[in-house]
Structures are given as structure tokens and as C-alpha cells.
Amino acid sequence: MLSDVLSKIKWLGHDGFEISSDDIRLVVDPYQIEDGEPADIILITHPHFDHCSVDDIEKIRTPATVFVTEAESARKLTGDVRVVKPGDRLTVMGIDIEAVPAYNTNKDFHPKKNKWLGFIITIDGVRIYHAGDTDLIPEMNDLSVDIALLPVSGTYVMTAAEAVEAAGKIKPKVAIPMHYDAIVGTRDDAAKFKAALSGVCEVVVLNK
């Protein structure tokens, strides 16, 4: 089951992912994407231009697309927009979605008070954690997930070393690095993350 779900996760670059379940296509934070298949559900973690990119959203949205996001991003969107805050849960097209906190602890780019988001998405019984733009935060101690998508670039988010520590707290079966090879961070950050977790958990470095 885990391997089946893992095979349905596609990295779109930066923090962007496509996750498929049966006939449902869910996309998180599309940025600098090619024109693609229409998205049934789009999750937006926060309003920064590289996460809530209206131009990229327009490439894959349809009149029936459902958005799940926080209040500030919602103001940039039209259509069926579901506004959530950390701790909220909802089901969209049979997919369970939980909003969780994402924030900085030692920098000011993503303040906790803004209530910006990560998400836990349950697909075919497998819990996938998209951390959003975050540092290592105490709430990670309470997560129970199978797959963790974790930022590794540093600067605006966790460094690769901090992401390794996060994976140690979260204890996913599989960890996937993100937030690199676009604005900040390189493939070296992803490689360091993978090497440091050897023997701890499986790390999959996806290609676009």
C-alpha cells in the first residue's frame, strides 16, 4: 500500500507536489510548472509568491477545482475556496486533509501568528505530511505520518541538518526532501539529507 501511494507522488519542483488517488488529482503549492492535467484539489500553504502562484494555479484549475488554504491566500483565489487554520480537518472528494502549523522559530519569514499551513493528506490509508515552509517546531513531536515531505534548503526554512532532526522526531517510513533547486537550496542539500538518514528511514529524492 505504501509503495503504491509513493508511486503516485510527483515532485513539481520547489514545494510543489502532485498526488493522485483513483481519479482524483491533488496538487500542493504549484510554482513554475508546465501546463498540466487539471487539478481536482489544490492546497496552498501560505501566500508567498512561490507557493500561492496565481499564474501557475490558472494552468491547472477548472471551474470545479476545490482550494484548501489559509485566509490570506484565499483572498487571491476565486471559486470553491475552503479556508482553514492549523488544527482544522476536512474531507474533500473523499480525501481527508488536516491543516497543521508551519512557522519559523529563529527567523521572521513565516511568523507563527500568521497561522500558515502544512498539511497531512490521507490517501488510501497512507498519511502524507507536507510540512510547508517551516523550521523544526515542537508540533512535529505529535505527528503520526507515513511519508514526510520536508524542506531542506535553509535560509527561509529548515536546513538539511535540521530536517534530519525533524525526520528523527516524526519517524516517517519515507522522507522526501523539498524546497531546493529553485529559489534557494541545491540538490546537494537533498543529498546531504538522504545521506544523514541512511539506516534511519528511507529517503526518496524525486526528480521533476
Secondary structure by P-SEA (a helix, b strand, c coil): caaaaaaacccccccbbbbbcccbbbbcccccccccccccbbbbcccccccccaaaaaacccccbbbbbcaaaaaacccbbbbbcccbbbbcccbbbbbbbbbbccccccccccccbbbbbbcccbbbbccccccccccccccccccccccccccccccaaaaaaaaaaacccbbbbcccccccccaaaaaaaaaaacccbbbbbccc
